[in-house]
Structures are given as structure tokens and as C-alpha cells.
Amino acid sequence: MADLPPGTLRLGLDREALAANWRALDRLSGAAHAGAAVKADAYGLGVGGVMPALTGAGARQFFVAHWGEVPAVLKYAAPDQIAVLHGPLTPQDAAYARAVGVRPVLNSLHQIHLWLESGGGCCHLMVDTGINRLGLAMADIGDPVVGKLDIDILMSHLASADEDSRLNALQLQRFSAVAAAVSARALSLANSAGIVLGKDFAFDLTRPGLSVYGGVPRDELAGAIRQVAFPQAAIIQRRELQAGDTVGYNALFTAPAAMTAGVVSLGYADGYLRCWTGKGALFSDGAILPVLGKVSMDMVVIDLAEAPSLREGDWVDIPFDLAESSAISGLSQYELLTGLGKRFAR
């Protein structure tokens, strides 16, 4: 079989920036140790590139969402360093956790019974203190079955850590009450934004995710967090437009005069969504290349006025300062990261 030719999308990963971000978050966690969320293929950046940088920096606790995400992380971490946030839904899930040695995060009385009936063992317990997603209800904390668990990490999740909300203090109060009632080796509440809410939120383990990968959920983190991901796309055609020519679906852009445009291998299948229409621009050595017309599935068209020497096969930069790109596009920083498609060579 012939070798596959190189693609027209690539993603640069600054591993030193990644490690520096984790070290900064670990330092800001005070006496607590920082873990790292590596779910969703390390927030879209690729477990294979991310995990060596994190383990090299000193991270020792990792969080995934799905059981199917475990094998990739197991290549770089010991089983007992991996927590599966969604927990077991079936006996097969519990059997897998016991066979492999990864830690299930139990989120309900149903999951607790399932785990104990499978033979039990060391686990983590998530308690809902106000986000009303996964987590054992506060009303169920006193159930006798909870006392039968061998809990390594007792955790909860902050709903509004990225803003100054009264809910933060309320969740801290509730979590502290749960911690006094439930026996566990370690306590964990703070996510990336929660780390800068103060030492009372740190407990024993923090669980940063977004900020490890360059996200800035609170202004206090802006100076400490570096950009990690640097996506690029190739120009696949130059076009000479004449005055009156229209570009893209629904002829949204009309050329006001003769101009040179470039068709770029990038679209909403690659996470560059239609919300960038009328707002987006790509870059080349500082030159700004505005997007013309609508973003389509696999292509955007850009104005080459500031970089007229660009030709087919040349690479252009996709802006990926997460906080800035979020403000322009209206997408969350999480969506920007996890939306990066599989067509990017990593």
C-alpha cells in the first residue's frame, strides 16, 4: 500500500508550556497537589503528546470521563493514578475497573451498590454540592452503604468558580460538612478556576483541566498560563477575484475591487465553526488575513492582501489564544480545545 501523503492541517504542541502550566497550577495549589484532567483525549490535544509532558512535570493523578479513555492513559500512568469520572453503570464496568486497577468515581447509591456487589475495593466518591450533574446527593450522605466504601478521594465539583458567585462559598461549606461526615484519604474540590479562589478551596488535591492546556477561566491566571496549542492550515488554492465576484455559500461576501484570495483547508469539521463568519482571520508572520464569506465544512477563504506572496501549500496560523478567541467567537475555551478535529496532524 502506498504511503499516505501529509495532510493540510497540523497542530503544534508546546510541551514545555504545557509542563509550565501544570507546575504553575501545582504551585498555586499551595500545600495541595495538582492532578490533571486528561479526558476527551487531553482536551483535544492528544494524550500521546500531553501525558509525557505532565508526568515529566510531576503530575501523578489523572482524570478521564469514559472507560474507553483508560487504555490510552494507561500507557503513561499507573492504574491507581487514573480515575474514571463517570463511574460504573454496569457490572461490566465494575469488573473492568477491578481487573485493570483503575479507580472508579462513584456518583450515586446505584453506583455504590454496583461497586460493592462486584467485590468493592478502593474507589473515589463524588458528592454533588450544587452543580446538579453527577454526584451523590447530599441527602444520601448518611446512607449506611456509604460507610462500607474504601474511599481514596472524596470530591465535588464547583459550578461557578470562573466568576465571583455566592455559590462558591456555599459549595465550600457543603463540601466541608460532607468531609467531616465521610471517611476518605484525600479531599478534592477545586478545578482550574477554583485554584485561585483561595487556600480554603485547595484541600489535598486540585483537579485542573482547562488551564493546563492554555485556558484562562479567571483573570488571576492570565500571567501564569501560557498558550499550548498552535494549529495551522494549508492554502490549497489562490484565486484572483474581480470586483463584484462573490465568495462562499449564500454569496455573503462581494469583492469591492480586484483582490487575491486564498482557499484554506479548514472548516467547521475541524472546529473552526460558522460563528467565525464575519469575525475570523488567519495570520502569516504577523500579516492579518480576514476570512471572506461563510465558513464551510472543509474550507475558508481568506484575503491575501497583506501577504500576497503566499501560494498553494503554504501554511497559515489559526489564532488560538483561548481567552481572546473565546471573546471573539462566542465559543467557550473548552469548545475551542475539544472541537479540534482528528484531521489535525499532532
PEVEN-V76750 format. One record per residue. N is the residue number from 0. RES is the residue in one small letter. PHI is phi in whole degrees, 0 to 359 (NA if undefined). Layout:
# PEVEN-V76750
{{N RES PHI} {N RES PHI}}
This chain:
# PEVEN-V76750
{{0 m NA} {1 a 292} {2 d 293} {3 l 290} {4 p 290} {5 p 297} {6 g 276} {7 t 246} {8 l 224} {9 r 215} {10 l 232} {11 g 276} {12 l 241} {13 d 274} {14 r 292} {15 e 292} {16 a 296} {17 l 299} {18 a 297} {19 a 296} {20 n 297} {21 w 297} {22 r 297} {23 a 296} {24 l 291} {25 d 296} {26 r 296} {27 l 292} {28 s 283} {29 g 66} {30 a 287} {31 a 282} {32 h 264} {33 a 268} {34 g 270} {35 a 203} {36 a 279} {37 v 237} {38 k 294} {39 a 54} {40 d 54} {41 a 55} {42 y 55} {43 g 89} {44 l 267} {45 g 104} {46 v 303} {47 g 298} {48 g 270} {49 v 280} {50 m 299} {51 p 300} {52 a 293} {53 l 288} {54 t 293} {55 g 295} {56 a 281} {57 g 121} {58 a 293} {59 r 227} {60 q 226} {61 f 230} {62 f 235} {63 v 241} {64 a 261} {65 h 251} {66 w 298} {67 g 294} {68 e 272} {69 v 295} {70 p 304} {71 a 296} {72 v 285} {73 l 299} {74 k 293} {75 y 234} {76 a 219} {77 a 291} {78 p 305} {79 d 285} {80 q 267} {81 i 248} {82 a 245} {83 v 254} {84 l 293} {85 h 282} {86 g 71} {87 p 277} {88 l 256} {89 t 226} {90 p 302} {91 q 295} {92 d 298} {93 a 296} {94 a 296} {95 y 297} {96 a 301} {97 r 292} {98 a 291} {99 v 274} {100 g 100} {101 v 283} {102 r 262} {103 p 282} {104 v 263} {105 l 273} {106 n 238} {107 s 199} {108 l 298} {109 h 302} {110 q 292} {111 i 298} {112 h 299} {113 l 300} {114 w 293} {115 l 294} {116 e 293} {117 s 279} {118 g 124} {119 g 67} {120 g 118} {121 c 297} {122 c 210} {123 h 247} {124 l 230} {125 m 261} {126 v 244} {127 d 277} {128 t 247} {129 g 150} {130 i 269} {131 n 55} {132 r 247} {133 l 284} {134 g 139} {135 l 297} {136 a 294} {137 m 304} {138 a 294} {139 d 262} {140 i 300} {141 g 278} {142 d 299} {143 p 304} {144 v 293} {145 v 297} {146 g 292} {147 k 273} {148 l 278} {149 d 261} {150 i 267} {151 d 279} {152 i 243} {153 l 265} {154 m 222} {155 s 217} {156 h 228} {157 l 283} {158 a 272} {159 s 225} {160 a 295} {161 d 278} {162 e 218} {163 d 276} {164 s 242} {165 r 296} {166 l 296} {167 n 301} {168 a 295} {169 l 294} {170 q 294} {171 l 299} {172 q 298} {173 r 294} {174 f 295} {175 s 298} {176 a 293} {177 v 295} {178 a 300} {179 a 286} {180 a 257} {181 v 239} {182 s 276} {183 a 208} {184 r 285} {185 a 213} {186 l 238} {187 s 213} {188 l 229} {189 a 277} {190 n 267} {191 s 305} {192 a 293} {193 g 296} {194 i 300} {195 v 263} {196 l 281} {197 g 129} {198 k 296} {199 d 296} {200 f 271} {201 a 282} {202 f 52} {203 d 260} {204 l 216} {205 t 257} {206 r 232} {207 p 292} {208 g 229} {209 l 311} {210 s 288} {211 v 301} {212 y 261} {213 g 106} {214 g 280} {215 v 234} {216 p 282} {217 r 222} {218 d 301} {219 e 299} {220 l 268} {221 a 303} {222 g 279} {223 a 259} {224 i 249} {225 r 253} {226 q 294} {227 v 249} {228 a 256} {229 f 226} {230 p 279} {231 q 223} {232 a 224} {233 a 265} {234 i 283} {235 i 250} {236 q 196} {237 r 263} {238 r 226} {239 e 259} {240 l 268} {241 q 253} {242 a 307} {243 g 97} {244 d 294} {245 t 251} {246 v 235} {247 g 77} {248 y 302} {249 n 63} {250 a 49} {251 l 292} {252 f 248} {253 t 240} {254 a 293} {255 p 282} {256 a 199} {257 a 299} {258 m 204} {259 t 256} {260 a 236} {261 g 235} {262 v 268} {263 v 247} {264 s 282} {265 l 198} {266 g 196} {267 y 289} {268 a 288} {269 d 250} {270 g 88} {271 y 266} {272 l 275} {273 r 294} {274 c 295} {275 w 281} {276 t 303} {277 g 78} {278 k 234} {279 g 277} {280 a 207} {281 l 256} {282 f 221} {283 s 211} {284 d 49} {285 g 89} {286 a 285} {287 i 267} {288 l 238} {289 p 298} {290 v 284} {291 l 255} {292 g 73} {293 k 282} {294 v 287} {295 s 246} {296 m 298} {297 d 238} {298 m 214} {299 v 231} {300 v 246} {301 i 236} {302 d 278} {303 l 261} {304 a 303} {305 e 273} {306 a 217} {307 p 293} {308 s 276} {309 l 295} {310 r 229} {311 e 304} {312 g 94} {313 d 284} {314 w 261} {315 v 236} {316 d 270} {317 i 262} {318 p 301} {319 f 216} {320 d 290} {321 l 297} {322 a 295} {323 e 292} {324 s 296} {325 s 295} {326 a 296} {327 i 285} {328 s 274} {329 g 85} {330 l 280} {331 s 287} {332 q 298} {333 y 295} {334 e 295} {335 l 300} {336 l 291} {337 t 286} {338 g 279} {339 l 303} {340 g 281} {341 k 283} {342 r 281} {343 f 287} {344 a 287} {345 r 253}}
